[in-house]
Amino acid sequence: MTQTISKNGKEKPLVSIILPAFNEEAILEKNVSLLYDYLQTLDNSYLWEVLIINDGSTDKTKTIADSLAESISNLRAYHHIVNRNLGTALRTGFQHSKGDYVIVLDIDLSYSPDHIGKLLSEIETTQADMVIASPYMKGGKNTDVPLLRLLLSKTVNFMMRKASRLNIYTFTGMVRAYQGNFIRSLNTKSSTFDINSEIILKAYILRARVVEIPAHLDWSEQKKMGKVRTSSLRIVMGIFNGLANSFMFRPYMFFWVLGLTIFILSLYIIIWIFINTYNVYPMTAEMTQGFENRFSLAVSEVFRQRPYSFIVGGTTMIISIQLLGLGFISLQKKRYFDELFHLNSAILRKTKGN
C-alpha cells in the first residue's frame, strides 16, 4: 500500500481519482478546480492523485488537461487518440492508478465532490471491495434528471436487480470507490457503459463485498447547458441493453421462466384433450370392444373435432422441453465460466504479485 505518515502520526492512504472526459472543454478546468477545493478539506486524512482520461476528444480537452497536469503536481493526463468509449477509458485509468483506493467520478460533477468523502468513509469502515453511489436506493435522490432518461435508468437497473437477485439498486452507475488492488486485478473486457455492470457481475463471481450508499444525482448544470435530451430510440435500445446485461447474471432463469410458462400452456391443452377424451369414451361402447380400441376411437373423435389442440399442445410441449433443457445447459456453462474466471483471476493476481 502507498502510505505516508501525517503530522499526527497517522498513516495517510493514497486515493486515485479517475475522471473520464470526452469533449469537456467547457467545464474541465472549472470542475477540476472545484474538485481540488473539496479534496483540500480531506488533506489531513488522505493523499491524492487525479487522473484525467481524455477519451479521444475533438475539442480542446487534451490541451486543457495537459495544462492542468503541468500546473498541478498530483494530476496526470492520459489520452486516447480516438474515442474508445467509457469501458476502455476506465481501464486506462485503473491501469495507471496507484492508490490504495480508487474512485471514479463524473467530470460534470453530477455527483458532487462530497460523495468522495462518503465513499471513502464507507469503504474504510466496511472494508468492502466496492462501494457504489446509488441515487435509486432508499435515501438516494435525483434532481432535474429528464423524466425519460430517469425512467430508462430505473427500468434497466430494476431488471438487473430482479435478474441477479443481488441487493443492489444501481448497476449502471459509474461513481464508485474500489479497493485499489481489487480493481487493478479485475479482468474486464467491455468497452462501453456495460463495464459498470460487468464489474459487478465479476465481483459477484469472486464473492467480493459490494455495498451501496445513498447518493444525489443532480443534473441542474446539464439542464442549464441544454444537455438533457434523450431520444426514444435511445430509451428502447437502453432497455434492450438492460435485458442483455440482466441475462449475464442468471441466463438459465430466462430459459426456465419462459420454458415453464410454455409448459403450463401445453399442460393445460393436454389436460383439456384428456378430459374430452374421457367424456367421449362412454359413447364408443356400441362401436367397438376393448379398452385400447375404445380409447383410440375416443382420441380420434376429439382430434376430429379439435385438431389444432393436438398440434398446439404437442408443439408447445416440445418447445418447453427444449427451453428447459437449454436452461440446464446454460446453468452448467455459467458454472464453468465462474470456475474458470476464479482460476484465471487467481493466476492474474499471483502474476502481478510477482
Phi and psi in degrees as a GROMACS rama.xvg file:
@    title "Ramachandran Plot"
@    xaxis  label "Phi"
@    yaxis  label "Psi"
@TYPE xy
-93.5202  104.135  THR-2
-132.701  153.909  GLN-3
-132.098  147.742  THR-4
-83.8973  127.059  ILE-5
-83.6449  178.395  SER-6
-63.1879  -31.6297  LYS-7
-87.1014  9.91578  ASN-8
84.9678  1.90254  GLY-9
-92.1907  139.425  LYS-10
-71.6082  136.564  GLU-11
-108.91  116.129  LYS-12
-73.2667  151.82  PRO-13
-86.2642  132.127  LEU-14
-116.112  127.08  VAL-15
-97.5099  123.605  SER-16
-103.996  118.046  ILE-17
-102.6  125.785  ILE-18
-121.704  93.3386  LEU-19
-66.6823  139.637  PRO-20
-141.87  134.744  ALA-21
-140.995  112.873  PHE-22
53.0036  57.8736  ASN-23
-115.254  30.0444  GLU-24
-59.2213  -29.3491  GLU-25
-72.3852  -24.8921  ALA-26
-125.617  -10.124  ILE-27
-59.0479  -54.9021  LEU-28
-65.0817  -43.0217  GLU-29
-62.9953  -46.3607  LYS-30
-72.9609  -32.5434  ASN-31
-64.0988  -39.2987  VAL-32
-62.5073  -44.113  SER-33
-62.8995  -38.4585  LEU-34
-63.413  -45.5025  LEU-35
-67.8187  -32.2255  TYR-36
-58.8661  -39.8532  ASP-37
-74.1938  -42.1876  TYR-38
-59.0931  -32.264  LEU-39
-62.1179  -26.9182  GLN-40
-72.1081  -15.2149  THR-41
-112.507  11.6709  LEU-42
-61.7149  -26.4048  ASP-43
-71.9475  -15.47  ASN-44
-111.825  -23.099  SER-45
-140.401  156.1  TYR-46
-101.4  154.248  LEU-47
-127.85  147.832  TRP-48
-138.969  135.366  GLU-49
-115.863  127.509  VAL-50
-116.349  114.912  LEU-51
-92.9076  122.636  ILE-52
-106.468  98.4275  ILE-53
-80.3732  109.589  ASN-54
-92.2599  65.5239  ASP-55
69.4258  35.7446  GLY-56
-61.8294  146.352  SER-57
-103.976  1.21629  THR-58
-103.983  -148.048  ASP-59
-93.5196  16.9082  LYS-60
-57.5279  -43.7294  THR-61
-60.4246  -46.8351  LYS-62
-62.1202  -44.0072  THR-63
-66.0455  -42.8647  ILE-64
-62.4069  -43.0531  ALA-65
-64.4196  -38.6905  ASP-66
-64.1393  -41.383  SER-67
-64.6523  -39.5386  LEU-68
-64.0494  -33.3733  ALA-69
-73.2839  -32.2263  GLU-70
-93.5963  -17.5131  SER-71
-118.992  120.077  ILE-72
-65.7029  -34.0505  SER-73
-101.943  23.9183  ASN-74
-116.816  132.304  LEU-75
-126.225  147.748  ARG-76
-118.585  135.195  ALA-77
-124.403  143.044  TYR-78
-127.021  135.497  HIS-79
-94.822  134.958  HIS-80
-62.4926  -39.6305  ILE-81
-126.314  163.68  VAL-82
-66.5417  123.17  ASN-83
-118.962  10.2602  ARG-84
76.0085  167.98  ASN-85
-60.2216  -43.2823  LEU-86
-56.4527  -45.2615  GLY-87
-68.8851  -38.0709  THR-88
-62.0127  -43.1815  ALA-89
-65.6722  -41.0186  LEU-90
-61.7629  -40.0819  ARG-91
-59.4254  -43.8757  THR-92
-64.0103  -45.4866  GLY-93
-60.9145  -43.8884  PHE-94
-64.0187  -32.4676  GLN-95
-95.5298  -3.9929  HIS-96
-76.0248  152.318  SER-97
-126.004  -1.50479  LYS-98
-72.3226  154.269  GLY-99
-65.4654  -34.5282  ASP-100
-123.692  144.701  TYR-101
-123.042  127.745  VAL-102
-121.82  131.94  ILE-103
-103.138  131.354  VAL-104
-134.211  143.929  LEU-105
-70.9126  131.762  ASP-106
-66.4051  -21.732  ILE-107
-79.3046  -2.54763  ASP-108
56.0866  34.5712  LEU-109
-65.5324  -22.4834  SER-110
-106.853  115.176  TYR-111
-61.2686  155.527  SER-112
-57.0642  -25.2582  PRO-113
-66.9563  -10.9852  ASP-114
-64.5569  -25.397  HIS-115
-60.1712  -48.7037  ILE-116
-61.5936  -39.6963  GLY-117
-66.8047  -41.8377  LYS-118
-64.7571  -43.8162  LEU-119
-65.1247  -41.2832  LEU-120
-60.4109  -41.5677  SER-121
-70.1139  -43.2223  GLU-122
-69.857  -30.6599  ILE-123
-75.5998  -38.1079  GLU-124
-70.8401  -42.9852  THR-125
-93.1108  -14.3075  THR-126
57.1197  31.9203  GLN-127
-71.6016  158.291  ALA-128
-81.3623  -25.0759  ASP-129
-150.877  136.568  MET-130
-123.482  126.461  VAL-131
-104.775  132.349  ILE-132
-82.7861  114.588  ALA-133
-118.95  114.964  SER-134
-82.0417  -5.47808  PRO-135
-103.933  -11.5239  TYR-136
-81.939  172.709  MET-137
-59.8607  129.007  LYS-138
96.4132  -14.7866  GLY-139
-76.8412  164.488  GLY-140
-148.183  147.184  LYS-141
-127.431  133.794  ASN-142
-128.806  126.014  THR-143
59.1584  22.8798  ASP-144
-79.504  129.478  VAL-145
-53.2209  138.788  PRO-146
-56.4114  -45.9701  LEU-147
-65.7654  -39.7431  LEU-148
-65.4611  -41.3992  ARG-149
-64.5548  -41.2177  LEU-150
-62.1953  -44.5338  LEU-151
-58.0042  -51.0774  LEU-152
-63.525  -44.3284  SER-153
-65.7256  -38.6275  LYS-154
-63.7777  -47.4913  THR-155
-61.8948  -46.1185  VAL-156
-67.9417  -33.524  ASN-157
-64.578  -43.8853  PHE-158
-61.2344  -42.7884  MET-159
-65.7047  -39.2235  MET-160
-64.2753  -43.9183  ARG-161
-68.9378  -40.1403  LYS-162
-69.0857  -38.64  ALA-163
-84.5755  -24.7327  SER-164
59.4713  28.3522  ARG-165
-95.662  147.882  LEU-166
-83.3824  59.3434  ASN-167
-127.579  135.117  ILE-168
-102.525  -22.0404  TYR-169
-128.316  98.3539  THR-170
-88.0186  -28.1467  PHE-171
-95.3117  -7.51609  THR-172
-68.179  144.046  GLY-173
-94.7474  -25.7856  MET-174
-77.456  109.077  VAL-175
-150.284  162.761  ARG-176
-116.732  138.782  ALA-177
-126.543  150.675  TYR-178
-67.2489  129.166  GLN-179
-56.4605  -48.3151  GLY-180
-63.1554  -33.5935  ASN-181
-67.1167  -52.0812  PHE-182
-72.0316  -30.9699  ILE-183
-73.2518  -21.9658  ARG-184
-97.4541  -4.20632  SER-185
-82.0439  124.853  LEU-186
-88.9658  111.406  ASN-187
-119.018  161.291  THR-188
-132.566  -18.2962  LYS-189
-64.6624  142.323  SER-190
-106.745  0.166093  SER-191
-116.013  -166.192  THR-192
-60.6878  -17.3635  PHE-193
-61.4527  -15.7617  ASP-194
-60.0955  -30.059  ILE-195
-66.0487  -43.9132  ASN-196
-74.8986  -31.0126  SER-197
-63.0861  -40.8247  GLU-198
-61.4962  -41.702  ILE-199
-65.3849  -43.1902  ILE-200
-57.4824  -48.0251  LEU-201
-74.6036  -29.7685  LYS-202
-65.3137  -39.232  ALA-203
-64.2807  -41.2857  TYR-204
-62.0375  -39.1452  ILE-205
-83.8644  3.68708  LEU-206
59.4048  33.671  ARG-207
-72.1387  156.182  ALA-208
-91.6573  123.482  ARG-209
-123.159  128.151  VAL-210
-128.404  162.21  VAL-211
-122.594  151.012  GLU-212
-128.155  148.48  ILE-213
-62.4919  141.991  PRO-214
-137.394  163.872  ALA-215
-116.366  111.035  HIS-216
-92.6285  112.628  LEU-217
-119.852  114.366  ASP-218
-103.441  24.2606  TRP-219
-59.906  -45.4042  SER-220
-67.1677  -39.7801  GLU-221
-62.9165  -36.3829  GLN-222
-64.4308  -40.3412  LYS-223
-64.6451  -34.1449  LYS-224
-89.0528  -1.25384  MET-225
75.668  28.8006  GLY-226
-107.242  48.7642  LYS-227
-125.048  12.3235  VAL-228
-81.3863  137.242  ARG-229
-133.137  120.019  THR-230
-78.9832  156.559  SER-231
-63.0864  -37.7645  SER-232
-61.7641  -41.1905  LEU-233
-64.3686  -35.8833  ARG-234
-64.3532  -48.1842  ILE-235
-60.7331  -46.1117  VAL-236
-65.876  -34.9646  MET-237
-66.4262  -41.8643  GLY-238
-66.1178  -41.6795  ILE-239
-60.9669  -42.4225  PHE-240
-63.9555  -36.5999  ASN-241
-64.0455  -40.2373  GLY-242
-61.7969  -42.8039  LEU-243
-63.4155  -41.7331  ALA-244
-68.2312  -35.9813  ASN-245
-62.5491  -35.857  SER-246
-60.5187  -30.4804  PHE-247
-63.796  -34.2014  MET-248
-72.9799  -49.2846  PHE-249
-140.295  73.7956  ARG-250
-60.4917  -33.0782  PRO-251
-65.2589  -28.5062  TYR-252
-65.3092  -34.8606  MET-253
-63.7806  -45.1647  PHE-254
-65.4628  -41.7251  PHE-255
-69.223  -42.3082  TRP-256
-63.2471  -47.2732  VAL-257
-65.5153  -42.8862  LEU-258
-62.8642  -43.4114  GLY-259
-67.2442  -36.5962  LEU-260
-62.3601  -46.4711  THR-261
-69.0833  -34.8689  ILE-262
-62.8146  -42.2425  PHE-263
-62.2948  -39.852  ILE-264
-62.0443  -46.6523  LEU-265
-66.2126  -36.2631  SER-266
-65.1844  -38.4713  LEU-267
-61.2567  -44.8396  TYR-268
-65.69  -42.4186  ILE-269
-65.1457  -40.4414  ILE-270
-63.1682  -40.2505  ILE-271
-60.2088  -41.3081  TRP-272
-62.0599  -44.8102  ILE-273
-66.6659  -38.3496  PHE-274
-63.9041  -44.8661  ILE-275
-67.7645  -35.4711  ASN-276
-63.2827  -40.726  THR-277
-62.2661  -39.5588  TYR-278
-69.5402  -34.0091  ASN-279
-80.0518  -26.3483  VAL-280
-51.4221  -46.3905  TYR-281
-60.2608  -27.308  PRO-282
-73.2074  -12.423  MET-283
-88.7752  -1.45844  THR-284
-61.4415  -36.354  ALA-285
-81.5958  -12.0327  GLU-286
-95.9358  -32.1594  MET-287
-158.248  171.149  THR-288
-121.008  156.609  GLN-289
91.7842  139.498  GLY-290
-60.5804  -45.8586  PHE-291
-61.6984  -43.8732  GLU-292
-66.6143  -43.3863  ASN-293
-66.6569  -41.1824  ARG-294
-64.8277  -42.5871  PHE-295
-62.5706  -39.5581  SER-296
-65.9351  -39.6155  LEU-297
-65.002  -42.4956  ALA-298
-63.8887  -41.8613  VAL-299
-65.33  -33.283  SER-300
-68.7822  -41.9366  GLU-301
-64.2254  -38.4426  VAL-302
-64.4138  -38.5159  PHE-303
-64.0976  -36.9978  ARG-304
-78.1466  -39.2393  GLN-305
-135.348  67.9323  ARG-306
-63.8459  -32.1046  PRO-307
-65.91  -25.6561  TYR-308
-63.4442  -40.9571  SER-309
-65.6709  -42.2992  PHE-310
-65.6568  -49.2299  ILE-311
-66.264  -44.082  VAL-312
-62.7184  -44.2692  GLY-313
-67.7067  -41.9322  GLY-314
-64.8117  -46.3055  THR-315
-65.5935  -34.2452  THR-316
-64.0798  -43.948  MET-317
-63.7513  -44.4943  ILE-318
-62.7617  -42.7732  ILE-319
-64.1265  -40.2585  SER-320
-64.6162  -39.8688  ILE-321
-64.8712  -43.1127  GLN-322
-65.0987  -41.9123  LEU-323
-64.3187  -37.815  LEU-324
-64.1604  -41.2869  GLY-325
-63.3922  -33.4906  LEU-326
-62.0568  -44.6208  GLY-327
-66.4343  -37.0782  PHE-328
-66.2778  -42.9958  ILE-329
-66.7314  -33.9775  SER-330
-62.6605  -44.2044  LEU-331
-63.4891  -43.0202  GLN-332
-65.2984  -39.1781  LYS-333
-64.0042  -39.8488  LYS-334
-65.3666  -38.4704  ARG-335
-62.1484  -44.4358  TYR-336
-61.235  -44.4743  PHE-337
-59.4164  -44.4473  ASP-338
-64.9162  -43.5245  GLU-339
-65.2645  -39.3635  LEU-340
-66.2537  -39.9305  PHE-341
-56.8202  -49.5009  HIS-342
-63.7631  -48.1203  LEU-343
-63.8192  -36.927  ASN-344
-65.8473  -39.9192  SER-345
-63.9885  -41.4865  ALA-346
-64.9069  -42.159  ILE-347
-62.5955  -44.4434  LEU-348
-63.2374  -39.2994  ARG-349
-66.7043  -40.2424  LYS-350
-63.9107  -45.0908  THR-351
-67.2451  -32.1377  LYS-352
-67.7538  -29.4285  GLY-353
